[in-house]
Amino acid sequence: MTTTSARFMLWGPRVLGILLTGFLAMFALDAFSEGKPFGQAFTDFAIHLVPAVVLLAIVAASWRWEWVGGVAFVALAVAYVTMVRRLDWILVISGPLLVVGALFLLSWRFHDELRARVHR
């Protein structure tokens, strides 16, 4: 394993997890539609942000314990597939969740080797 691939396996799931959190948070912006009072729109916005906040908390926990991110992201991908029946949404949401989960699991599996290569 090269130093570059070790860095990607170490930092990739963390960065992709943060980017995925931002992507999901953007869906909360639809709460601010025309004609809706600000108070109601803000309440809807806060409710729609809950999945992104949960994902961010998982990324934060995974920073130290990669297996947490691996298990949680894969479980969220499977849960989303069971709840949604549209293939396009499954690919857009569950696909990245599954990829990030797999990367966290790989990072956990090769934890010691990755840290040794990256911090040389």
N, C-alpha and C positions, 0 to 999 in steps of 0.2 A: 504494500500500500504506500503510495506516495504521500508526501506532506500535503499536497494540494487536495487529494481525495480525502485525506484524514480531516483536513479543515472543513471540507464540505460536509462530511458525515457528522462532524461535531457541531458546526454552526448552521448547517442547512435546515434541519428541522426547527430550530429556534427562530430563525429569520422567516422561514416559510409559515410557521405558526403565527407569528406577528402579522405578516402580510395577509394571511387568511382571516385573521381577526378583523383587520381593517376592511377587507372585502365584505365580510358579513355585516360589519357595522354600517356600511354604506346603505344597506337595505333599510335601515331605520329612518333614513332621510325621507322616505315616502310618506311619513307621518305628517310632514308639513305640506299639505296640499291646499289649493286655493279654497277660500271660503270657510276654512275650519278655524275656530277660535284658537288663539295661541295657547291657552291653558290646556285645552283638549289635545292639541297637536303635541305639546310638550309631554303630556302624560303618555300619549301613544308612542312618542319617540323613546321615552325612557323604557317602556315595556318592550319595544322592539330591540333595544340595546342589550337586553338581558342575555341572549345567546352569545353575543360578542364578549360580554364581560365574563361569562362562564368560560369561554374559550381562552380569554386572556389569563384567567386564574389558572387554567390547566397548563398553559405555556409557562407561567411563572413557577408552578410546582415542578414542571418538567425540566426546568433549568438545572435543578440539582439532581432530580431523580428521573432519568429518561424513561424508565419503564412506565411511570405514571402517564406520561404523554403518549407513549405507544399504545397502552391499553385504552386510555380515554379517547384518543382520536379514532382508533379503529372501532371502538364501541359506538361512538357518535355517528360514524359513517354507516355502520350496520343499522343503528336505530333510525337514521334518516331514510335509508332504503326501505325499511318496513313501514314507515309512515307515509311516504310519498310514492305515488305510482307513475309519475311523469319521468320518462327516461332522461330528458334534457336537464331537468332539475337535479336528478340523481347524479348525473355526470358532473354538473357544475359544483354541487355542494359535497356530495359524498366522495367523489374522486379525489379532490385535494385533501379532504380529511383522511382518507385512506393512505395517500402518499406520505403525508406528514407523520401519521402514526407509524407507518413502516420505517421511515427514516429515524424516528425516535427509538424504535425497537432495535434497529441496527446500531445506532449510537450507544444504546445501553449494552448491547451484546459485545461491542468492541471498545467499551469505555476506557479501559486501561491502556490499550494500544493506541487509541486516538489521542489521549492526553499526552502520552509519551512522545508521539510524533509531532504534535502541534506545539508542545512546549519545549522543544529541543533548543 
